[in-house]
């Protein structure tokens, strides 16, 4: 009798989680494969005209008036404005 109770407990420990997993797997929807658009357009700062065939551009391509430069910025000065350390027992 004790052996059958142990077997029932062992079976319950194994079968119940497997049943939950199988039910969860059966009820989940399989996601569709992502659809890739045929053409990807990136936004730019200014709207552009409709593309023209090569060699027949009606307007010249604007060139940037200034290019970004590598500007070195100095670090701000270090100051001790933290007044939270003026607690009791502080000798400073």
KOLPA-695360 format. One line per field, with one value per residue (C-alpha): residue number from 1; x, y, z. Coordinates in Angstrom, 3 decimals, decimal comma. Layout:
pos <- [NUM / ...]
X <- [X / ...]
Y <- [Y / ...]
Z <- [Z / ...]
% end
This chain:
pos <- [1 / 2 / 3 / 4 / 5 / 6 / 7 / 8 / 9 / 10 / 11 / 12 / 13 / 14 / 15 / 16 / 17 / 18 / 19 / 20 / 21 / 22 / 23 / 24 / 25 / 26 / 27 / 28 / 29 / 30 / 31 / 32 / 33 / 34 / 35 / 36 / 37 / 38 / 39 / 40 / 41 / 42 / 43 / 44 / 45 / 46 / 47 / 48 / 49 / 50 / 51 / 52 / 53 / 54 / 55 / 56 / 57 / 58 / 59 / 60 / 61 / 62 / 63 / 64 / 65 / 66 / 67 / 68 / 69 / 70 / 71 / 72 / 73 / 74 / 75 / 76 / 77 / 78 / 79 / 80 / 81 / 82 / 83 / 84 / 85 / 86 / 87 / 88 / 89 / 90 / 91 / 92]
X <- [0,000 / 2,840 / 4,546 / 1,472 / 1,175 / 4,803 / 4,297 / 1,174 / 3,050 / 5,976 / 3,633 / 1,824 / 5,111 / 6,088 / 2,742 / 1,195 / 4,039 / 4,281 / 0,529 / 0,713 / 3,622 / 1,865 / -1,348 / 0,553 / 2,419 / -0,803 / -2,579 / 0,169 / -0,075 / 2,823 / 4,051 / 4,233 / 7,583 / 8,371 / 7,657 / 10,500 / 9,408 / 10,776 / 12,301 / 13,369 / 13,477 / 15,236 / 14,045 / 16,372 / 16,418 / 14,792 / 12,256 / 13,762 / 12,325 / 11,203 / 14,140 / 15,155 / 17,014 / 20,784 / 22,396 / 19,232 / 19,196 / 17,286 / 18,740 / 22,306 / 22,923 / 23,475 / 26,811 / 27,070 / 28,360 / 30,220 / 31,420 / 31,427 / 34,778 / 36,389 / 36,178 / 37,970 / 36,028 / 37,839 / 36,503 / 34,549 / 36,345 / 35,892 / 34,198 / 33,079 / 29,539 / 28,381 / 27,293 / 25,772 / 28,969 / 28,587 / 26,996 / 27,597 / 31,141 / 32,487 / 35,644 / 35,703]
Y <- [0,000 / 2,382 / 1,548 / 2,495 / 5,847 / 6,599 / 5,662 / 7,838 / 10,800 / 10,285 / 10,013 / 13,186 / 15,073 / 14,061 / 13,983 / 17,248 / 19,567 / 17,690 / 18,069 / 21,795 / 22,211 / 20,229 / 22,230 / 25,518 / 24,474 / 23,387 / 26,671 / 29,053 / 30,713 / 30,219 / 33,650 / 34,381 / 35,040 / 38,770 / 40,351 / 42,431 / 45,456 / 45,514 / 48,980 / 50,759 / 54,545 / 56,452 / 59,870 / 62,762 / 66,282 / 67,813 / 66,358 / 65,208 / 65,401 / 62,331 / 60,259 / 61,001 / 58,704 / 58,901 / 61,706 / 63,816 / 65,613 / 68,893 / 70,409 / 70,118 / 68,218 / 70,684 / 70,451 / 71,069 / 74,533 / 73,374 / 70,000 / 68,777 / 69,226 / 67,472 / 70,177 / 69,527 / 70,742 / 71,252 / 69,629 / 71,807 / 72,773 / 70,431 / 71,986 / 70,497 / 71,805 / 68,749 / 69,981 / 66,657 / 65,570 / 68,203 / 65,784 / 65,267 / 64,229 / 65,861 / 67,800 / 69,741]
Z <- [0,000 / 0,874 / -2,408 / -4,433 / -2,620 / -3,413 / -7,056 / -7,235 / -5,730 / -8,106 / -11,082 / -10,002 / -9,658 / -13,198 / -15,034 / -13,788 / -14,948 / -18,246 / -18,748 / -18,018 / -20,435 / -23,179 / -22,742 / -22,806 / -25,948 / -27,659 / -26,877 / -27,998 / -31,384 / -33,716 / -34,831 / -38,538 / -40,123 / -40,256 / -43,622 / -44,987 / -47,014 / -50,575 / -50,106 / -46,941 / -46,941 / -44,199 / -43,101 / -43,713 / -42,359 / -45,421 / -47,848 / -51,083 / -54,578 / -56,454 / -57,676 / -61,247 / -63,631 / -63,393 / -65,330 / -65,693 / -62,345 / -62,626 / -59,444 / -58,205 / -55,019 / -52,165 / -50,433 / -46,708 / -45,887 / -42,804 / -41,727 / -38,156 / -36,492 / -33,587 / -30,951 / -27,683 / -24,678 / -21,377 / -18,223 / -15,801 / -12,583 / -9,657 / -6,657 / -3,355 / -2,939 / -1,049 / 2,374 / 3,370 / 5,110 / 7,876 / 10,301 / 13,990 / 14,790 / 11,630 / 12,493 / 9,214]
% end
